[in-house]
Amino acid sequence: MSSKKNDEKKTREELFRELDRLRNRVKELEAAEKERREAVEALRLSEHRCEKLVRESPDPIISLDSKGNFLSFNPAAEQVSGFSKEKVIGKHFAGIGMLDRESRSKALREFALITSGVERPPFELVFSCNNNGYRIMEANPRLIRNEDEQEWVEVTLRDLTGRRMAEEERKQLEERLRQAHKMQALGTLAGGIAHEFNNILGAIVGFTELTLDQLPENSVAEANLKRVLSASYRAAEMVKQILFFSQKEEKERSSVYLNDILEEALAGLENSVPANVEIRKNAEEGLQPILADRVQLRQVFTNLCSNAFFAMKEKGGVLDISLKEIEIDFEPVFGEESEASKYQQLIVADTGHGMDAATRGRIFEPYFTTREVGEGTGLGLAMVYGTVKSHRGKIRVYSEVGKGTKVHIFLPVKGEGE
């Protein structure tokens, strides 16, 4: 009997121990479940925060599966690209027309490297956007792999268009500054020597003319001195153009009519027109006057026409001259601010040999010329540029080899931009 009681007691003790073990196990499971729920909630909150950050990011953020198909496309990407999320999700990034040809090839190469596990630095792409034209974007990709061994590529994009435009504008400003320094250096040089050189030329011309009066007509000596006199006159004209650059103050300007000045310039060039060149002139009637230096503008017209004659002297051609009044805003057309709204536009167009891009880039440099030695000073177009700018005007040159040259000059009408 005693043995039976002992067995029952042992059984009860074992049951109590098992019950305690089960209770502890339940507590452990409850704690684990609580921890799991907290982890799930933390993960949910983390995912929510990540989604919110991606959704509200000012930079475009996209994700692609391992084949290159879009998985996500945040609002910033929609805004910059002009493509809606619904239009791109599930489609391959290279097949929707978002990248230009060169950038598409580059992106495919980079994507292949990234998905093979090679870390890549940021690289630039040109996006063809539906609503913003072309944009220069910096792509920063990274390969992501989750616990289930799933992989995708997340790409953060940064718009560099504004920065690139600012850099280009800075380069242009630096180039203008260098050009201004060149002009300033030339002015300093001219101011130091031009007047003395004029005195020397005055003596040469004066004594040559006196000697010519004492020589018999049609003699060899007379012919030689006439050549000396002609060369001296050309040198004097060169000095006159150099002096233009050394002027520190603008001359007093008056109300002038461009058509009258153009007629004066053409009359002065009458004996210089090659026989194989035809001049066509088309000027609007009743044009308003402009405020200008008559002598300087006549020299501008003379230089432009002389250059056109030289370009056509071998094969001949047509010199088209047109003059009209227009309203133009230079900012959207040329990226420059307009000082006026109404301009008179002079176009001098020839059918000569034209210029390549390298020559076009230097035509306004002092002393740059494509002519043979003795045929030009290299100051004609530099003077044209300086005069047009000093009159608050604009100048544009269009030229191709074999297709001639067109020079457009815009001068504000009187009272505009003053």
Buried (B, 14 or more C-beta within 10 A) or exposed (E): EEEEEEEEEEEEEEEEEEEEEEEEEEEEEEEEEEEEEEEEEEEEEEEEEEEEEBEEBEBBBBBBBEEBBBEBBBBBBBBBBBBEBEBBEEBBBBEEEBBBEEBBEBBBEBBEBBBEEEEBEEBEBBBBBBEBEEBBBBBBBEBEEEEEEEEBBBBBBBBBBEEEEEEEEEEEEEEEEEBEEBBEEBBEBBBEEBEEBBEEBEEBBEEBEEBBEEBEEEEEEBEEBEEBBEEBEEBBEBBBBBBBBBBEEEEEBEEBBBBEBBBBBBEEBEEEBBEEBEBEEEBEEEBBBBBBBBEBBBBBBBBBBBBBBBBBBEEEBBBBBBBEBEEBEBEEEEEEEBBBEBBBBBBBBBBBBBBEEEEBEEBBBBEBBBEEEEEBBBBBBBBBBBBBEBBBBBBEBBBEEEEBBBBBBBBBBBEBBE
